Amino acid sequence: MNFVPQPVIGLIQVHVCEDLRYGLHDPLQWPQILAPGYEFLAAVPRRDSARAAWSPMWWTPQDGDFEPLEGSIFRSLGHIALSSLDRLRPLVKSLSNEVAIHMAREGHSSRLHNLSREMTRAFERLEYLPSTFRDLRIQVRQVQRFWIMTKAYLEYADVVAAASAQVTGDFVPDTALMGGFTTDPELVQQLTHAGIPVWFLRPQGSMQKSHVQCVVLVQEPRPEEIVQQHWLADLPPIYSGLTGAKHIDSVSRAVLSYMDISESPLLVRYDASSLQQGAETPLPSNGGPSKLRSVPKKASKKPYDRVHPSHTRGRDKFVDVAHKWMPVQLVPWKNAMLSTDRSQPQRPAAEIWGYWIPDPALLLGCSSPERMYRYFSTWLRVRPAWLYLLSNGRSRPTRVATQWWRDFLNGDMPAMLENEASESAATTRRAKRLHGIREVFGAVLNINDYTPHDPYTRISWFEYHFSATQTSLCPFIIWEMYELGFRYELLALDRVLVPPRPDLNEADREELLARVFAQYDLYQLHSLPGTPVGLAARIPQARARTLEAMRCVLIRWPLCPANIRTAAPLTMATHPDMIKNVEQELADFYVHTFFEYSGRAPLVPHMLPSATS
């Protein structure tokens, strides 16, 4: 940079601009005042001087980069085209390797770890989770943003370390780097020696005895260089205040992830940030208030013979339904379900948690093959949109009552909402349910974007296409529903038992919980495994890593049994009997704790069915 840029100083408002960047206040586009901890932003590569191979990190997706999702209930959902994703993939993979090498050599850095993690998470969302085109553009920007900041951190660390070993020499600034402003003379010296552009801000009064060699006019960016038009008129600024540390922090975090479905109001939300540690907390529910039990009751290791009749009314949900498509329940989890103390009457319906993922048994309890196919196909058609919603932390996972899921899976959405208007009285149970469905599904998903079911339209599910004749997929669909239900229920219960703290953000929680699963896929399965893996692996040693990850989650929970807290870390070298013992303790504690807090049976892992034909 061969000119002096206009410094951004004073009171500012940072807005998301039309290119989904932050305009003149963006350290990835214009030099900013270098806040403590963010000095590395001076080493951001300048777009006009970056290597040609890095050009995808400034690319903007166009309509042709978006592929609509086949068979989705909402036509606006889709994925990024594979050819477009492959423009980013090698750069993300290469930089992740650079980060691993750097930390192996220099030691762990929380800042670098967080930047690299956000880059990877944004790329995984882009690769695996469907979205609207607008939200796809946001995810691309997130990948690019954290890639550039991660690259800047590594560049800064390398050039500063090299400069510290150089006592003398010509310190020529590298004009391919963004540079920055500072009032700290030591930082000026450090950056100058490292060859990073830096401008020393000083009060006019302190320069009275200085010798002025040259007076230059500061320059502002040309209009074509930086987009400064606000993206949405009703979108509030992400930051208002003085330039400095808080300003830089606001544009250096994952502020914007989704804008479409995630921003719609939901009927029932559980806001984890409202929990207060140590206080008696309202139980998340679909109705009236209730209280959490302060001390979970210790359950027996043996199956309970004295189950109160209220728990088995209709169907005992602690026992799998007998059906040829029901996957086999894992033995430790089956034992945990049967050993749950249900001797007391069931709670009122208003105090029982609903379901993030519909109870898989709903799909198997239909009275006719036609209705069963309708349930399966409706779930697969709404599944991408529903997972899109649940994967966004801002929206807060939604709990839906079993009867609501039954009505939704059995009906055509517009027809159901028309029937709501024809109900004779709003006091009828069905009218209330239809109103609830409208509030949840109708508000979250745009009814005008709804695609009526066409029996000739193929429904995509992983690499397969589902149809009425493709019944070999049904056991796998049920298995995946249990997997998804277990993931979201584990996440929800962890949010209740380990409320957010200044030293625990959601990214840390998600990273910890993702380790419980073989593919580290917390929000959605990345692929359908070919063999049982993770908690369902056939031999104990193959389950050791994921069981140890589960143990690391549960030891943070109140009243975690000593047998779990004091157990030696599980590894592949641990004796199989020890692995099995700890495994049963983990399953018991999780299942019994979930029941104490939710009032219902959890969805737990099952064995992967045999291979599809």
GIKA-V804270 format. One line per field, one symbol per residue. ss: DSSP state (@ for helix, = for strand, . for the rest). psi: psi as a letter, one per 30 degrees, with the letter a starting at -180 (. if undefined). burial: b if it has 9 or more other C-alpha atoms within 8 Angstrom, else e. A space follows every 50 residues. Layout:
ss->???
psi->???
burial->???
//
This chain:
ss->....=.....====..=.....@@@.......=.....@@@@@.=.@@@. .@@@@@@@....@@@===.....=...===.@@@@@@@@@@@@@@@@@@@ @@@@@@...@@@@@@@@@@@@@@@@@@@..=.@@@@@@@@@@@@@@@@@@ @@@@@@@@@@@@@@.........=..=..===..@@@@@@@@@@.=.=== ...@@@@...........=..........=........====..@@@@@@ ..........@@@........@@@.......=........=......... ........@@@.................=.@@@@@@@@..........@@ @...=.....@@@@....@@@@@@@@@@@@@@@@@@@@@@..@@@....= .@@@@@@@@@..@@@@@@@@@@......@@@@@@@@@@@@@@@@..@@@= ........===..===....@@@@@@@@@@@@@@@@@@@@@@@@@@@... =..=.@@@@@@@@@...................@@@...@@@@@@@@@@@ @@@@.......@@@@..........@@@@@@@@@@@@@@@@@@@@@@@.. .....=.......
psi->jhljljkjkaklkjlklfggagbfgjfffkklkjlkfgffffgkkkefgl kefgefggkkklefgkjkkkgkfkffkalkkeeeefeeeeeeeeeeeeee eefeeflkjeeeeeeeeeeeeeeeeeefkllleefeeeeeeeeeefeeee eeeeeeeeeeeeeffjelljikkjfflealklgjeeeeeeeeffgkkkkj kkkeffgegljjekklklklklefekkgkkekegjlkfkkaklbeeeeee ggliejelfceffkklekkjjfffkkkfljkkkklgbllakkkejkkkll flkkfikkfffgkdkjffkkkjkffjlkkkeeeeeeefgkjhflkklkef gkkakekkjffeffglfleeeeeeeeeeeeefeeeeeeeffjfefkkkkk leeeeeeefflkeeeefeeeffkekffleeeeeeeeeeedeeeekjefgk jkkjffkkjkjbglkklffhfffeeeeeeeeeeeeeeeeeeeeeeefilk legjleeeeeeeefffkeghjefkkeljkflklbfgkekeeffeeeeeee efefffkkgkkefeefkkkklffkkeeeeeeeeeeeeeeeeeeeeeefgl klklklkkllkl.
burial->beebbeebeeebbbbbbbebbbbbbbbbbbbbbbbeeeebbbbbbbeeeb eeebbebeeeeeeebbbbbebbbbbbbbbbbeebbebbeebbeebbeebe ebbeeeeeeeebbebbebbbebbbbbbbbbbbbebbbbbbbbbbbbbbbb bbbbbbbebbebbbeeeeeeeebbbbbbbbbbeeeeebebbbbbbbbbbb eeeeeeeeeeeeeeeeeeeeeeeeebbbebbeeeeebbbbbbbbbebbeb beeeeebbbbbbeeebebbeebeebeeeeeeebebbeebeebeeebeeeb eebbeebbeebbeeeeeeeeeeeeebbebbebbbbbbbbbbbeebbeeeb bbbbbbebbbebbbebeeeebbbbbbbbbbbbebbebbbbebeebbbbbb bbebbbebbbebeeebbeebeeeeeeeeeebbbbbbbbbbebbbbbeebb eeeeeeebbbeeeeebbeeeeebbbbebbebbbbbbbbbebbbbbbebbb eeeebeeebbebbbbbbbeebbbbbeeeeeebbbbbbeebbbbbbbbbbb bebbbebeebeeebbeeeebbeebeeeebbebbbbbbbbbbbbbbbbbbb bbbbbbbbbeeee
//
